[in-house]
């Protein structure tokens, strides 16, 4: 077997091969991260809820189960736009609840669907002020892209695009906990909270695809830069002769 260098193809493979390998290893890392995230979720889901007042906001409180009986501000609810459930468009409903002196948390009551073409939400039932609220704390790793303008600040409930606590704290004029409280039970709302977007198995599947593409590039590079096809055909002729 002899080599015959195809410079253009060598350059192309030299550029693409590191990219496909990097993408494959990135998918493997994401699979590990998702496994760790699911393990944390399950561990904290199985724990008893703690009072929200005892939570250190500077700690990692993602998915921590808590309970609170606070003062809800039902006049200033927020509708987080562009939330899909089972193919239907709708909103997640956020309500400020005071759980300590000058301390507020955004309680995510759950998802409600849109009911007409003017983007109106299903009527939002009031929250029982004496009700003990139980759920888990949640903070998005990154904000979703904004798909539309915000509504004027004098209209309630307000439709918002970004549920970032630091932005909503300015709008509401209150000190907010940097986490939402996602309720476990909320009559009239869908509280089937997604934990992850892609499962570890899906990331592994993508990794296999990227590594497979890397293998194709290697094989293509070898075949195109050598006389391997001719050598193989000649060997088969000799073996059958």
Secondary structure, DSSP 8 states (H G I E B T S, - for coil): --B---HHHHHHHHHHHHHHHHHHHHHHHHHHHHHHHHHHHHHHHTS--EEGGG--TTS--TT-EEEE--EEEEEEEEEEEEEEETTEEEEEEEEEEEEETTEEEEEEEEEEEB-STT--B-------TT--EEEEEE--SS-----S----TTSSSEEES---HHHHHHHHTS-EEEEEEEES--TTSB------SS-HHHHHHHHHHHHHHHHHHHHHHHHHTB-HHHHHHHHHHHHH-
